[in-house]
């Protein structure tokens, strides 16, 4: 079974901070960021990072 992974870049609403992540379920991960669920990173919480700007 082949797994596919995504590299994604998120920012905050002012587009001043970038966050780069890797996941195998992009839709779920972006939803988690937007809803502040399973977000153990104090960096993303501190800067309110939840807007997807790029993925590959």
Rosetta blueprint (number, residue, H / E / L):
1 X L
2 X L
3 X L
4 X L
5 X L
6 X E
7 X E
8 X E
9 X E
10 X E
11 X E
12 X L
13 X L
14 X L
15 X L
16 X L
17 X L
18 X E
19 X E
20 X E
21 X E
22 X E
23 X E
24 X L
25 X L
26 X H
27 X H
28 X H
29 X H
30 X H
31 X H
32 X H
33 X H
34 X H
35 X L
36 X L
37 X L
38 X L
39 X L
40 X L
41 X L
42 X H
43 X H
44 X H
45 X H
46 X H
47 X L
48 X L
49 X L
50 X L
51 X E
52 X E
53 X E
54 X E
55 X E
56 X L
